[in-house]
């Protein structure tokens, strides 16, 4: 039998020595380590957020610093929420967001499923597929404007060749009906590989033994797909949706290069509209209120989504 | 002894060098990145020789020019000592203290504003408009005008066909109605085995393109920014019957006679369309004209130039472009910057500026007897500068411009609503802006 009292004695005294390192408590040491990070966060995240909220309640204009700043209360918020043009940009953003996510998840998962099968040239195909996401969005936007050019664009030529219509008879980025789809197509082309990679990670994390057990139980491939593959890859899929959702909610560069928000305002997403208010019209107070509304929207939706994601993971 | 002499010589050289450096400054001039800016770099070498100052340049492409430079001014940046800023910036730059007021400097150096083309003084230098308060020296005169394919217009078979169809000669149009007839005539036609189109016009959404194009037409249809007797009273002036007809005309021209894919085109797209032989006529600022003369495809007499045509009631106006040169108030080298302006205002420098492709605003240059014959486009430039009007130059011009961009693009390119609705909406937007500014 071990003498517990003698064993415990040194361990009991250890915390006393460990608590004080050259006069500092564990708590103090912890604060020293996380202090700079917290200060940095406060300086570049929390303080600007509080400042933005404060500005949103004023008529401040950053290009007229000499003018007196008036307190306008919730007037900026009221104007934004009752402005049909703002709701139009919200609709344009929702259209872009929903369709890009749907297409990227469907195509990305399909590609991941196919790439996950062992075949010759697997690595080469993976590399080729992920190439678009390695390019700069500004570059992608620029060269797609050429691809969409009605007279010399490859996209129009291919569509014309396959459908028989005159390639110069339609303009993907100049037509009100086509422009919202033009930006969806480019974003899908660029970011589907990203979704594919996440899905691939999910598929490769499923243990082979589960499929072997299903085979023993004579489960069909279709049944295996719906009862093993999809449920086990679902957290990864949801993560991809979260990433793409957040990214596309703030989409700016690609669409500015492609359409500049036009024709008219049909592809003017919230981020483009916000930039115009803040840095072209210089309505800083108004733009701050706009930014706060967008922040609350994204933060709220993301929080709900993350809770759902956690529930799926716990299943 | 020898070493002492060497030491003394070296010291004298060093002293001379230091004395020279104390006066010489390194000045930075900010402007848009375009052909005239390159000409100014060459021209400024004369200033470097005569003054001992060194010139640096910060040029930004047109689509980002206003964003970049207004940010610089608004933040009190010291990057630019001299700014060749757009005409519409003058109100904001004057009221927000970005530019140095030049009246005393002009008086002290014998620079008279009456020596410059009147419209350019009003457009580029004065704030408030119509008052003798000067914030810039007219630097580059510019105006929206038109180019046309003179060689196509001269073809006998096309002339005969046009005359049979429209009952008049195929010449540079005098009215907007004629312009549309000619554009329709050329639209989709095959010339030398290539399909060509009627006209290239401004449709750009992001910065100021479509507004410059639409206003260029609207003025001649009777558009007024405000009640001449009651400032900022816009109802019935901005959205008058004439304005509505003008906007409908612009849309019909866009729909009938522009090349496919012209939904977001401004200066460079217009240049490309014209130089590549895609269009018979092209709306563009006069600064583009020297480039056509030297082009292999459209130069050597193939290009003609004409003033913005007349509206239905015979009124004729054109959209002012161009810029004045100002001294930035945040500069620490204001004296040297003023020296540059003094040098630039000299008649011989202005004459050289014109020969290098810079559009001088000095009357001594433009009213010289040989000026109209000095370049194929000189007469069209002179005639255009006589009928110019400019967009709002108020401190809120950027907001007013963005409202116009949205309303015009929504109607003309996207085809949403009617011209009346677009202009009524514009009156509402502009009224809101002036109310926010406390002017209404």
Boltz contact constraints between the chains, C-beta under 6 A:
constraints:
  - contact:
      token1: [A, 63]
      token2: [B, 74]
      max_distance: 6.0
  - contact:
      token1: [A, 64]
      token2: [B, 96]
      max_distance: 6.0
  - contact:
      token1: [A, 149]
      token2: [B, 261]
      max_distance: 6.0
  - contact:
      token1: [A, 150]
      token2: [B, 260]
      max_distance: 6.0
  - contact:
      token1: [A, 150]
      token2: [B, 261]
      max_distance: 6.0
  - contact:
      token1: [A, 151]
      token2: [B, 260]
      max_distance: 6.0
  - contact:
      token1: [A, 168]
      token2: [B, 260]
      max_distance: 6.0
  - contact:
      token1: [A, 171]
      token2: [B, 260]
      max_distance: 6.0
  - contact:
      token1: [A, 171]
      token2: [B, 261]
      max_distance: 6.0
  - contact:
      token1: [A, 174]
      token2: [B, 261]
      max_distance: 6.0
  - contact:
      token1: [A, 174]
      token2: [B, 263]
      max_distance: 6.0
  - contact:
      token1: [A, 176]
      token2: [B, 414]
      max_distance: 6.0
  - contact:
      token1: [A, 260]
      token2: [B, 205]
      max_distance: 6.0
  - contact:
      token1: [A, 260]
      token2: [B, 206]
      max_distance: 6.0
  - contact:
      token1: [A, 260]
      token2: [B, 264]
      max_distance: 6.0
  - contact:
      token1: [A, 262]
      token2: [B, 205]
      max_distance: 6.0
  - contact:
      token1: [A, 262]
      token2: [B, 264]
      max_distance: 6.0
  - contact:
      token1: [A, 262]
      token2: [B, 409]
      max_distance: 6.0
  - contact:
      token1: [A, 263]
      token2: [B, 263]
      max_distance: 6.0
  - contact:
      token1: [A, 263]
      token2: [B, 413]
      max_distance: 6.0
  - contact:
      token1: [A, 263]
      token2: [B, 414]
      max_distance: 6.0
  - contact:
      token1: [A, 264]
      token2: [B, 409]
      max_distance: 6.0
  - contact:
      token1: [A, 264]
      token2: [B, 410]
      max_distance: 6.0
  - contact:
      token1: [A, 264]
      token2: [B, 414]
      max_distance: 6.0
  - contact:
      token1: [A, 264]
      token2: [B, 416]
      max_distance: 6.0
  - contact:
      token1: [A, 265]
      token2: [B, 406]
      max_distance: 6.0
  - contact:
      token1: [A, 266]
      token2: [B, 414]
      max_distance: 6.0
  - contact:
      token1: [A, 276]
      token2: [B, 402]
      max_distance: 6.0
  - contact:
      token1: [A, 280]
      token2: [B, 398]
      max_distance: 6.0
  - contact:
      token1: [A, 280]
      token2: [B, 402]
      max_distance: 6.0
  - contact:
      token1: [A, 281]
      token2: [B, 398]
      max_distance: 6.0
  - contact:
      token1: [A, 281]
      token2: [B, 399]
      max_distance: 6.0
  - contact:
      token1: [A, 281]
      token2: [B, 402]
      max_distance: 6.0
